[in-house]
Amino acid sequence: MTWSEPGAEHWVSRSSDVPASTRITPPAEDIRKMADIINAGEKVTFLVGAGARGATDQVLAAAEKAGAGIITALRGKDVVPSDVPYHTQQVGLLGSRPSLTQIKECDTIVLLGTNYPYGEYLPAVGQARGIQVDIKPEQLGLRYPNELNMWGDVGATLDAVLPLLEQKTDLGWQEQLADEMREWEAEMARQAEVAYSDGVNPRRVVRAVNERLPEGVTVTCDAGTTADWYGHHIRLRRGMHGDMSGRLATMLAAMPYAVTAKFAFPDRPAVCTIGDGAFQMLGMNELITVKKYMDRWEDKQLVIVVMHNDDLGQVSWEMRTEDGNPMWRGSQDVETMDYAGYAELLGFQGIAVHSDDEVDAAVERAFAFPGVTLIDAYVSRSVPPLPPHITAEYAVNTAKSLLKGDPVEFDVVKDSAKAMAAEVVERAKGALGRD
């Protein structure tokens, strides 16, 4: 159509196409106070969220000078590379035990670009001096009684404070966390080896995916049990991306996020980990979207891993562990179908996995294929998404649900016992200093 430059007329907005700078830095006096608080700390912890993306180098430099341990919120998992030994991954029900150590023992906590909401997994009031840095001022001081709340970009703020940070010479805090993290990784490996009676161990599937992640990949998950396996077993290296919905505490986000990643980075692979409930709700029709647009992607590799257990698993376990009630099949059962066959109908590669022995070959085959692959993993519905420390309340409520007649009681008892036994064995080995 014919176009002409708009004039200076009423109701005509001549907007700019230049993006706004967000390199906001707090006042100098706040920067000085931030440095003083961190320098005074003996056990400093950085809790890093998605708001710190783009500031990886600054976060690592500050942690190195402060002798700080690092926890990442689930959406900030890709901000800090997994090979940093004192990066203890996530905290909370799907976090690690070393992260829980940090929360229980730190004397200073620095919240960097995170709105982490679970107060029971933040330090007790009065235990730690708190600092928060966030580009969103409405989030400052919302989750913890911080001593200092700083409106600013994480990277710019850390650039300003770095010259004022003193180099810690005693790195015992970081070394303690690194030792605990090695023990935790051994426990996660053991959990992935547990055999279940009613299907494949989903941890084994996600571990196999993690071991074969290509450079530059984006990994997505849903806010169900796939988030537990993602938090416990996915380790993102520098240059990789990971994401999920931070506020939509339900299914659906994994598949559209993975498709979005393919549009955002058409020259890079993507992996979607998704439950069968979410795949039926939005994953299946998104595969049609993939079929329509994949010719636009230079790198066509997209691996979809469907956790196929015919169960809305996260809520089933919440019923047992939080309410002490048996899982109610009327709301939790998912109608089964052949997901691998559905992928093949669209011209994609479909791989069905029915046993633990088939996992590695299936994942290897998926990453060797240059196009779209759907792994239909028939996983157990009885695998407990164990918290980093099994609380008395967790155990008591699970027992109550079974006494009330959980419909899959036998498998839940047997398989939960296996998973808990794996944890106990690893703890004992760690205490004895054995491999």
N, C-alpha and C positions, 0 to 999 in steps of 0.2 A: 504494500500500500504506500501511497505517497505520504511522506512525513516532513514536518517542518518543526524547527526549534520553537518550543512554547515561549510565549512572552511573559512579562511580569504582570500577570492578570490576577484578579481576585479568584481564589480557589485553585490556582495553578501552583503546584508544589514542584519546584525544580530541585529534585533530590540529588545527592551525591552518590556515586558508585564506589567511593573509596572506603574500605572497611575501617571501622573505628579502632584506634589503639586501645588495648586493655593493659598496657604495661604500667599499671598504677602502683606506686610505691608509697607506703605509709610515711608519716613524718619522721624526721631524723631522731627525735627523742624516743619515739616508739621503737625504732630500729635498735637504738642503744639499749633500751630496756629489754627487748627480746634477747639480745646478745648476753646481757647480764644474767637473765634467768637461765638460759641454756648453759652458760659457763659455770653457774653455781650448781647445776645438777650433777649427780653422780651416776644415776641410772636414767638416762634420757631416752624417750621413745618418740619416734615420728610415726603418726598415723596418717597415711597418705591416701588421698582419694583421686577421683577422675579430674577434679579441678586443678591437679598438679601436672596434667599432661603437658608435655613440652618443656618441663623443668626437671627431667631425669638427672641431668648432669649436676644441677644445683643441689638437688635433694641428696645425691650421693656425696657430693663434696662437703655439705653441711654435716651429714651423718658421720663422715670420716673424721672431721675435726672435733665433733662433739662426743665421739665414741658412742653414738646412738644406735639403738636397735630400730628396725623398721617393720611396721605392719602396714599392709595395704588393705583398704576397703575393697570389696569385691569388684567394683567398677574401676578401681585404681590399680588393679592387679598388673596391668601392663606398663605402669609408670616406672616400676623398679624391676630390673632384670632378676630372673630367678636364681642366677648364679651368685648373687650377693649373699654371702654366708649368713649374715645377721638379718636378712630379710625373711621373716618368719611367716610370710603369706598372710592369710586372712585371720580374723578373730570372730568368735561367736559360735553359733551352733554348727556352722560349716567351716570353722577356722581350725587352727592348729593349737596344740598344747603349748609350744613355745610362745605363741602370741598371747595366750592366757597368762603365762608367766610374766610377760612384759606388763600386761595390764595390772596384775596383782602386785608387782614389785617396783615399778618405775616410780621415780620421785619427780619427774617432769614429763609432761606429755605435750607434744606440739602437733596440732591438727592442721594439716596442710591440704587445702582444697577438698575437704570432706565434710559431709553432713551426716556422718555415721549416727544412726538413731537409737541403737540398742544400749540403753543406760546401764544395764546389768553387766555389760562387757566394756565399761569404761572404769577408770580408777574410782575408788571410794572418795567421797567428798573429804577434802583435807589431806588426802594421801599425796597428791601430786600437784605441782604448780602447772597451770594450764596456759597455753598460748594457742590462738587460732588465727590462721591467715586464710582469707577467702575473698574472691572477687565479687561474691554476692553478699552484700552487707546484711541482708535480712537473715542470713544463716549464722551470723557471728554470735557466740554466746548462747546458742539455742540448746545445745546438748550437754554442756559441761560448764561448771562455774569457773571459767577461765580468769586468770589474773590479767591477761592482756588479749584484747580482740583487735585484729588489724585488718582493715579493709585494703586489699591489695592483690596484685597478681603474685602467685607463688614464686615464679621464677625471678621476677624483678625484686621481690622482697628478699629472697635468699641471696641474690647478687649483692644487695645492699648490706646484709648482715654478715656475710662470709668474712670480710676483712676484720670484723670485730670479734669473731669467735676464736677462743683459745684452743690450741691443739691439746686434746686429752692425751696424756701419756699412759694412763692406766686404762687398758682396753678389756679389762676383765668382764665387763657387762656384755660387750659384743661377743667375746669368746664363749661365755656361758650360753648365750642364745644360739650361737653357731653349733655348739655341742648338742644342745637340746634339739635343734632342727635336724641334725643328722639322725638322732634317735627317732624323731617323728617320721622322717622319710622312710626309715627302715620299717616302722610300724605301718605306714601306708602301703609299702610294698607287700608286707605280710597280709594286710587286709585284702589286697587285690588277688592273693593266691588262694583265699578261702573258697572251697567248693560248696555250692548250694544245691539243694535237692530239687528245686523246682525251676531251674533255669541257669543261664549264664550269669556270672558275677559281673555286674555293671562296672564295678571298679576296674576289673581286668580289661574291659573294653576301652575305658577312658585312658587307662595307663598305656595301653598299646597305641592309642592315638597320640598321646603325648610324646612317646618315644620316637615317633616318626614325623613330627610336625615340621614342615618345610619352612625355610627362611621367609620372613615377611608375611606369614599367614595371619589371618584374622580368625579367632575362635569365638563362637557365641554359645550361649546356653539360656535355658529358661529358668524361671524362679521356682522350680520344683526340685525333685531329687537330682536332676542333672546339674543344678547349681552346687549341690553337695559334692558330687564327683568332680566337677570343674574346680571347685575350691581346693579339694583334697589332692587332686592328681595332675591337673594341668599346670605346667611350669613354662611361663612365657619368657623367651629370651629377648634381648634387645632387638628392636625392629619389628617385633610381633605385636599384634593388637588383640585385645580381648574385650568383650562387652556383653552386657545383659541389661534388662530394664531395672533401674534402681528404685523405681517407685511403683511400678505395676507388679504387685506381689502376687502374680498368678502366671498362668501359661501364656503363650502366644509370641513372645518377642524374639525368640531365637532365630526362627526362619526369616522373617522380614529383615532382621538385623544382618543376617548372613547375605541376603540378596543385596541389601544396601551396601555392604562391604564390597561386593563384586562390582557395583557401579562406582563406588568411591575409589577402589584400587583394582581396576580391570586387568592389571598386569600381575596380580598376586592371587594365590589360592585362598580359599576360605573353608572353614569347618563349622558345621552346625551340629551341636549336641542337643537333642530334643526328645521329650517323652512322647509316647504314643497318643496320649490325650491331646497334647498341643499340636501334634502332627495332624490329627484328624480335624482339629478346629481351624488351623490356618496353614499348616505345613503342606498339605496335599495340594491345595489350590495355588500356593506360592510356587510349587514345582511347575505349574503351568506357566507362571510368570517367567520362571527361569528358562523354560523351553522357548518362550517368545523372544527373549532378549539376549540369550547367551552368545549369539553370533557377534554381539558388540564387544565382548570381552576378549582381550588378547590372550589371557590365561583363563582357560575354561574350567579349571579344576575347582570343583565344589564337592565336598564330602559331607553328606548328611548322615548322622548316626542316630537312628531311632531306637530308643530304649523301649522295647516291646514287652510289656508285662501285663497288659490289659487291666491296668490299675492306675488311678490318680494317686500315685504313691506318697507324695509329700503330705497330703491331707490325711491319707490313711494312717500314716505314722503320727501325725499331730493328734488325731483322735485317740490313739493309744497312749501317747507319752504326755500329752498336756491335759487331757480330760479324764484319762483312765477309763475310757469307753472302748468297746470293741469297734473295729472297722465296720462300717455299714455298707454292704455291697450295693445297695440301691443307688447310692450316690457315687460310689467309687469305681465300679466296674466300667471298663472301656470295651466296646465291641471289637473283637479281634478281626484282623484282615491281613492279607498278604501285601505288606508294604513294599517289599523288594519287587514283587510282581507288578505292582502299580507303577513303580519307577520304570520298569522295563516297557510298560505300555506307552510311556512317553519317549522311549528311545534312549533311556539312560541305563547305566550299569546298576543292577540290583544284586546284592549279596545277602543271603540269609545265613545267620549264625545261630546254631542250635546248641553248641557245646563250648566249654572253655577252650578245648583243644583247637577249635576252629578260629579263635579270635585273631591270633597274630597273622595267620595267612590271609584272612579277610582284610585286615587293616593294611597289610603290605600291598595287597592287590589294589585296594582303593587308591592309595597314594601313588601307585605306579601308573594309574590310568589318567590320561590328560583331560578327561571330561568330567561329567557329573556322575557320582556314585552314591547310591543309598545303601547303607549297611543296616539291615533289619536284624537287630540283636534281640533274640528271645531271652530276656533277662529275668532273674528271680524277682518276685514281688515281696520277698521276705527279708531283703537286705536292709538292716537298720541304718539310717543316716546318722551315725553316732556323733554326739557332741565330743569336743576335745577332752572333756572330763565327764564321765558318766555320773550324773548326780543321783542322789537317793530318790529325789522326786521323779526323775526319768524312769528309774527302775521300778519304783512302787506303782506309778501310773500304768506302766506296761503290764505289770503283774495283774493289776485290777482289770484291765481290758481283757486279759486272757481268762480270768476267772469268770467274767461276765459272758464268755462264749464268743471269742473272736472267730470269724468264719474260716480263717486260715491259721488257727491256733497252733497246730502241730509244727508247721513249717516255721512260723514266727519264733516259737520257743527254741527249736533246734538250731535255726540259722542265726538268731540273735546270740545264742550261746556261743556259736562258733566265732562270730565277729568279736564278741566281748573277750573270749579266750585269747584271740589273736592280740588284742590290746594288752591283756594282762601279761602274756608271754613277753612281748616287746618291752614292757615296763620292767619286768624282772631282769631281762638281759641287760637293759640299760643300767639298772642299779648295780649289777654284778660286773659291769664293764666288759661284757662279752659280745662277740659278733654273732 
